[in-house]
Amino acid sequence: MDGARIFSLEVFPMTQRLFTISCLMAGGLLVKFGAPIPAVAAGMALAGLWNWKRDAIARFITRA
């Protein structure tokens, strides 16, 4: 495996488990460094909604 492909989504696909863990870790860091909790919670909810409904949202955006 060459170095250019290590960070490709083909090599490391984003699974639901990895997405959830990365959101929780990022949210924890944001709160630790002073971001307001409601803003972090809203961002995590929006990211979760995007991940859950991304195909329908992508079709809606490209249809317009």
C-alpha positions in Angstrom: 0.0 0.0 0.0 1.5 3.3 -1.0 1.5 6.3 1.3 -0.8 8.4 -0.9 -3.7 5.9 -0.4 -3.4 5.5 3.3 -5.9 8.3 4.0 -8.2 7.3 1.2 -11.8 6.4 2.1 -11.3 3.2 0.2 -8.7 2.1 2.7 -10.4 3.4 5.9 -14.1 3.7 5.3 -16.1 5.8 7.8 -18.4 3.4 9.7 -21.2 4.5 12.0 -19.0 3.5 15.0 -16.0 5.5 13.9 -18.3 8.5 13.1 -19.9 8.4 16.6 -16.5 8.1 18.3 -15.0 10.9 16.3 -18.0 13.2 17.1 -17.8 12.5 20.8 -14.1 13.1 20.9 -14.4 16.3 18.9 -17.3 17.5 21.1 -15.3 16.8 24.2 -12.3 18.8 23.0 -14.5 21.7 22.0 -16.2 21.8 25.4 -12.8 21.4 27.1 -11.4 24.5 25.2 -14.4 26.7 26.0 -17.1 26.1 23.4 -20.6 26.5 24.7 -22.3 23.1 25.3 -25.6 24.0 23.4 -23.6 24.9 20.3 -21.5 21.7 20.5 -24.7 19.6 20.9 -26.4 21.3 18.0 -23.4 20.7 15.8 -23.2 17.0 16.8 -27.0 16.7 16.1 -26.6 18.3 12.7 -23.7 16.0 11.8 -25.6 13.0 13.0 -28.6 14.0 10.9 -26.4 14.6 7.9 -24.8 11.2 8.3 -28.1 9.5 8.8 -29.9 11.2 5.9 -27.0 12.1 3.6 -28.3 10.4 0.5 -31.7 12.1 0.7 -30.1 15.4 1.5 -27.6 15.1 -1.4 -30.4 14.2 -3.8 -32.4 17.3 -2.6 -29.4 19.6 -3.0 -28.4 18.4 -6.5 -32.0 18.4 -7.7 -32.3 22.2 -7.2 
